[in-house]
Amino acid sequence: MADSSFDIVSKVDRQEVDNALNQAAKEINQRYDFRGVGASISWSGDAIVLVANSAERVNAVLDVFQTKLIRRGVSLKAIDTGEDEPQASGKEYRLPATLKEGLSSENAKKITKLIRDEGPKGVKTQITGDEVRVSSKKRDDLQEVIALLKGADLDVALQFTNYR
């Protein structure tokens, strides 16, 4: 009998992020507490830029954006805001946020080590590029690995694909 397997990847659905950004921009334009503070959120190349006239307002814009992301099913671990402190730029404050996609080799090694140490015996892992392939003779073991990784405190958003 052939081994069953699945892939662990970290991908972001850019369309969902774009929809969340558009919804957040619409809410920011309509909300009374954002009137007159120059608050905005927009794409800047591959990054998202949040702008307002005070650091607190930038954090409020970020909160609105994060709420929209959660509603659309996008993990907050996929958005990297750097040091989380808005930078003063003239009379306005800016906070750039980037999308984190793909597993770094460091995170892939953490995942394989976690599976080796705490996962069921007989489960094999293999790092290929920016994804990890997990295989086993028993499908129950693979389900156990998925449950283990969902419960683990990793700093990346994980998806499980190609389950066979």
N, C-alpha and C positions, 0 to 999 in steps of 0.2 A: 504494500500500500504506500502511495506517495505521501510525502510530508505535506501538512497544511501550513499555510504561511500568511502573513500580512506585513504591510509596510507601515512604519511610523514616519510621518512627515510633519512639517510645520509650514503650512501655506495659509495665506490670507486671501479671502475672496474680495478682490479690489472693488467689485461692483457694490457689494454690501457696505464696504467702508465709504465709498462715494455716496451711496444713498444716505448713510448715517450722517455724513458731513453736510449734505444738502438739507436734511431735516434739521440738524443743529443750527445751520446758518439761518434757516427760515424762522426757527424759534427765537434766535438771538435778535433778529430784526423785529420781531413782534413783541417781545417781552418789555414791559415798562422799566424794569430795573436795569436794562441794557441801553436805554435811551440816553444819548448824549455822552457816552463813554468811549465811543469809537470802537466798539467791540465787533470783531469779525473773525471768521474762520475760513480758510481757503487752502487750495492746493498750491504748492510752490515747487514745481518739478515733481519729484517723487515724495517730497515731504509735505506735511500739513503744518500750516503756520497759524497760530492763534494770537490775536492782537487785541489790546485794550489800553486804556490810559492809566490803569493801575494794576499792580501784581495780583490783588484780590479779584479783580474783574477777569483777568486772564485765567485764574484758577476756576472761576465760576463758568467761564466758557468751556474749559476743559471738562468740568463736571457734566455740563449739558451734553457735550460730545460723547463722553464715556457712557452716559445713560442711553444715548441713541445706539451706540455700538452694542451694548448689552441686549437691548431690545431686538437687534438684528442678528443676534447669535454670534457676534465676533468677540473673541477672547480679548480682554484688556492686556494680556501678556504679549499680544502681537503689536501693540503700540508702544514705542520707546520715546519718552519725553526727555531723555537725558538726565540732567540733574534736578529736574522738577521745579526749578526756580526761574520765573520769567526774567529775561534780560532787558534792562532799560536800553532803549534805542531812541535817542532824542526825547520827545515828549510822550512816547508810547512804550509799552512793554510787549515783548514778543516771546513766544514759546514755540520752538520748532518741535514737531513730533514726526518720527519716521516709522515705517512699517518694518517689522522684523519677520523675514521669511527665510525658510531653510534652516536646517539644523547645523550649527557650527560643529566642528570636529570635537570640541571640548564637551558640548552638550550631548553629542552622540555617544561619546565614551562614558559619560555619566549614566546615560540610559542603559547601555549594555552592561555596565557594572552593577547597576541596580537590579536588572533582570537576572544576572548571574548570581548575585548574592541572595536576593529575596524571592526570586521566581521559582517555579517548579523545576525539578531536574529534567533533563532531556530536552530543554528548550535551547535552540541555537540562535545566536544573533550574528548579523553581518552588516558592517557599515559600508554603504555604497554611496559615495558622493555626499549629498545632503539629506539622506534618508537612511533608516535602519530597517533591515529585513529580519523578521522574527519567524522562525519555523520550528515545528514540532510534529511528532507523529499523532498526538492527541489534540483535538480541537478544544477540549476543556482546558488544557494547559494554556492555549492561546487566549482564551477568555479570561483566565486567571491573570495573565500578564497584562491584558488591557485594563482590568480592574486595578491591578497594582499601580500601573502608570497613571491612571486617572486620580488615584488617591495620593500619589507622590507630589511633593512640593518642588516642582521644577519651574524654572523661570522662562519657559517657552510654551507656546500654545501647541498642543499635539493633536494630530488627526490620524486616524487609523484607516488605511486604504488597502485595496487589493486583497481583501480577506477571501482566501480560498481554502 
